[in-house]
């Protein structure tokens, strides 16, 4: 519990926040699913490699990556001007999705 000027507020744990990602929103776009599957298979990629691999234009991929980053499923690392994207393994949902795609790909 946190106190804020006499008001009591509850602090949600990271796990509770992570579980509030609407699954329908994540899977509502083929582009997002293809990006997640690709990152599960290959680990980390830049936006150009993702765009080429899934045959989707740069701006669409950029929008999907922004959404997936905002909800905490993937993270970006910056190397100069280059952004590299990968699953955020400390997020339980991201880790679970990554495992799901790996298992799904084996069958």
Long-range contacts (C-beta under 8 A, 24 or more apart in sequence): 15-92, 17-72, 18-72, 18-91, 18-92, 18-93, 19-92, 19-93, 21-71, 21-72, 21-73, 21-93, 25-67, 25-71, 26-68, 26-71, 26-73, 26-97, 29-64, 31-56, 31-60, 31-61, 31-64, 32-64, 32-67, 32-68, 35-61, 35-64, 35-65, 35-68, 36-68, 36-73, 36-74, 36-87, 36-97, 36-98, 36-101, 37-101, 37-104, 37-105, 39-74, 39-85, 39-86, 39-87, 39-98, 40-87, 40-97, 40-98, 40-101, 40-102, 40-105, 41-101, 41-102, 41-105, 43-86, 44-77, 44-84, 44-85, 44-86, 45-84, 45-85, 45-86, 46-82, 46-83, 46-84, 46-85, 47-83, 47-85, 50-85, 73-97
